[in-house]
Amino acid sequence: MAQILAPSTQWQMRITKSSANASPVSSKTWSSLLFKKNKKGASTSSSKFRVLAIKSENSTINRLENLLNLDITPYTDKIIAEYIWIGGTGIDVRSKSRTLSRPVKHPSELPKWNYDGSSTGQAPGEDSEVILYPQAIFKDPFRGGNNILVICDSYTPAGEPIPTNKRHRAAQIFSNPKVVAEVPWFGIEQEYTLLQTNVQWPLGWPVGGYPGPQGPYYCAAGADKSFGRDISDAHYKACLYAGINISGTNGEVMPGQWEFQVGPSVGIDAGDHIWCARYILERITEQAGVVLSLDPKPIQGDWNGAGCHSNYSTKSMREDGGYEVIKKAILNLSLRHKDHISAYGEGNERRLTGKHETADINTFSWGVANRGCSIRVGRDTEAKGKGYLEDRRPASNMDPYVVTSLLAETTILWEPTLEAEALAAQKLALKV
């Protein structure tokens, strides 16, 4: 992320009664994403169903598409709420729908709900009920109208957060008075890889083979260099419609790999917005017949991995004299390097090798404008003497609730011993 600007509060979405006549993400969006199928022989795959939802060759719109794009707003006050939560793997998103009697403006107006935790790896079969607590509302780009997406976290019937509920702990940290006073901003760069459905091989790559070496693909244009742009663009617009604070997107270094940026967002909003953006991306790739991968190193060898670089600043870092505060934060981060690495995503050791714009996983380092370090400080921050830092260690499959709250905890709430601080400062050549 090039810079951190003033954030906007997005967690409370105001839904107006007026709406478009059709779902914002219509079948026209997907028509260029679908692969052409051989007309000979019937297909048993889900792609056959997807073809039914686009215009036929004689330009007649079928009845299914009419129903998918049906705007119910003029006919009823009822809306559809899609309740979204994180499953048992800690990276999978689950959701189900319910009808509400009227439009809502705030999560507190939404009822709690429940789901079968034994089917998501989050509860035993003999006591499988898990309770959903609505936490953030976004407009639904798939159904349009007053319909909404609802980010939830999960609790036992007794009101205890279940082990995979990382949002609860993050909310406690972000509500700490010291953290609140520092107004922590986050700008998160989510990288992801698009895979061909049947072979689990990157989009645009020859099946079982490799494209040319990296170099011409980053931020590139052209049929031989850019694969999946329609998915990236559809996701961009869907996120803007939903009210997600998405700030940009670009093609990445490895072909078939993309990135979007969310932020600047304050505190817990960063995690809510990233999780909702991930959910929307899952739905778009589902409709396009492409597999979304957040694996930090999807292809071994001389190919870039996928990270989730986290740009971070506090009020003190953004004010005059903030560069010294940034260096103190870097010192704290160096002393808790192992704690952060253990929380920064599964399989990250395959990505953090010291190659392909990464630092070695076992060594903490920092530098100005150095993308081979654990922590990068921008030239502009150095020149102005204030600004932000970029933590380049998080993997693409990290939990944003964990990473953002851990950054705030380490740099605002945690204090090292004087001896440890002195040794770390000497090692890192920091004067704080």
GINOR-V500027 format. One record per helix or strand of 2 or more residues. SS is the DSSP state (alpha for helix, beta for strand). FROM is the first residue (numbers start at 1). LEN is the number of residues. If there is no record, write none. Layout:
ss=SS from=FROM len=LEN
ss=SS from=FROM len=LEN
This chain:
ss=alpha from=27 len=5
ss=alpha from=47 len=6
ss=alpha from=63 len=6
ss=beta from=79 len=8
ss=beta from=93 len=8
ss=alpha from=107 len=3
ss=beta from=113 len=4
ss=alpha from=117 len=3
ss=alpha from=125 len=3
ss=beta from=129 len=11
ss=beta from=148 len=8
ss=alpha from=166 len=9
ss=alpha from=177 len=6
ss=beta from=185 len=12
ss=alpha from=229 len=14
ss=beta from=246 len=6
ss=beta from=257 len=10
ss=alpha from=269 len=20
ss=beta from=290 len=4
ss=beta from=310 len=4
ss=alpha from=315 len=4
ss=alpha from=322 len=14
ss=alpha from=337 len=6
ss=alpha from=348 len=3
ss=beta from=366 len=3
ss=beta from=375 len=3
ss=alpha from=379 len=6
ss=beta from=389 len=3
ss=alpha from=400 len=14
ss=alpha from=418 len=11
